[in-house]
Amino acid sequence: MSVDELPDVLTVEEAARFLRIGRGAAYELARQFRDGDGRDGLPNYRLGRCLRVPKAELLRRFGFVRVE
């Protein structure tokens, strides 16, 4: 999956596939983000019972986009 193919908001599973990590590791990183006030982990937000990962934050967090 290329960066251009990513939707603006991903599921945790889609983010895991993009990062080439396991589903369990992705959910652990998502938990770290929520429990650590956003300092570490996989950026995500709860929408009802669903977790969603914003594409822009994912790319910024993992160095795919430079922040100036």
Buried (B, 14 or more C-beta within 10 A) or exposed (E): EEEEEBEEBBBBEBBBBBBEBEEEEBBBBBBBBBEEEEEEBBBBBEEEEEBBBBBEBBBBBEEEBEEE
